[in-house]
Amino acid sequence: MKIDRDLVAKVARLAALELSPAEEAELSGQLTRIVEHFEALRAVPEDLLAGAPEAPATPLRADTPADGSPGRRVESNAPEFAHGHFVVPRVVSRD
């Protein structure tokens, strides 16, 4: 599967990124190579994978509730704090 510059430009626009035409071309080539590697992995016969060892189970921690509030000391140092949240200027806009 080839990832063309139009797709890169569309995704960049959706992600609110500004890419130059050179960056779009470079990313298009890099993403195409990544997808080609995954397509090559699909071509590996499953019988070659039959002897692969099972991955060990992921150890889990106890799911115990904890107070997630930052505390009064952090609140007092914040430039602005309201209703249990830090107040910050808006950084994302849809212009």
C-alpha positions in Angstrom: 0.0 0.0 0.0 1.4 3.4 -1.0 0.8 6.4 1.2 0.6 9.4 -1.1 1.2 13.1 -0.3 -2.6 13.8 -0.4 -3.2 11.4 2.4 -0.3 12.8 4.5 -1.6 16.3 3.8 -5.2 15.3 4.9 -4.0 13.7 8.1 -1.7 16.7 8.8 -4.7 19.1 8.3 -6.8 17.0 10.7 -4.0 17.0 13.3 -3.6 20.8 12.8 0.0 20.4 11.6 1.6 22.6 9.1 3.9 20.6 6.8 5.9 21.9 3.9 5.6 20.1 0.5 9.1 18.6 1.2 8.0 17.3 4.6 4.9 15.8 3.1 7.0 14.0 0.4 9.4 12.7 3.0 6.7 11.5 5.4 4.9 9.8 2.5 8.0 7.8 1.7 8.7 6.9 5.4 5.1 5.9 6.1 4.9 3.8 2.9 8.1 1.9 4.0 6.6 1.2 7.4 3.3 -0.1 5.9 5.3 -2.3 3.5 7.2 -3.9 6.4 3.9 -4.8 8.1 2.6 -6.2 4.9 5.8 -8.3 4.6 5.1 -9.7 8.1 1.7 -10.9 7.0 3.4 -13.0 4.4 5.2 -15.1 7.0 3.6 -18.6 7.1 1.9 -19.3 10.4 3.6 -22.8 10.7 6.9 -21.0 11.1 5.4 -19.3 14.2 4.1 -22.5 15.8 7.2 -23.1 17.9 7.4 -19.5 19.2 7.2 -19.3 23.0 4.2 -17.7 24.7 4.8 -14.3 26.1 4.7 -14.1 29.9 1.6 -12.6 31.4 1.8 -9.0 32.2 2.0 -8.5 36.0 -0.9 -6.4 37.3 -0.9 -4.1 40.3 -3.8 -4.0 42.7 -6.6 -1.7 41.7 -7.0 0.4 44.8 -8.7 3.8 44.8 -6.5 6.8 45.7 -7.1 10.5 46.2 -6.1 12.1 42.9 -6.4 15.7 44.0 -3.2 17.7 43.7 -3.4 19.1 47.2 -3.7 22.6 48.7 0.0 23.3 48.3 -0.1 22.8 44.5 -3.3 24.8 44.3 -1.8 27.8 46.1 1.2 27.8 43.7 -1.0 27.7 40.5 -1.5 31.0 38.7 -5.2 30.2 38.5 -7.2 27.2 39.9 -10.9 26.8 39.8 -13.3 23.9 40.6 -10.5 21.5 41.3 -8.7 22.2 38.0 -5.8 24.3 36.7 -7.0 27.1 34.4 -4.7 27.5 31.4 -5.0 29.6 28.2 -6.6 27.8 25.2 -3.8 26.3 23.0 -5.8 24.6 20.3 -8.1 26.5 17.9 -10.0 25.7 14.8 -9.2 28.7 12.6 
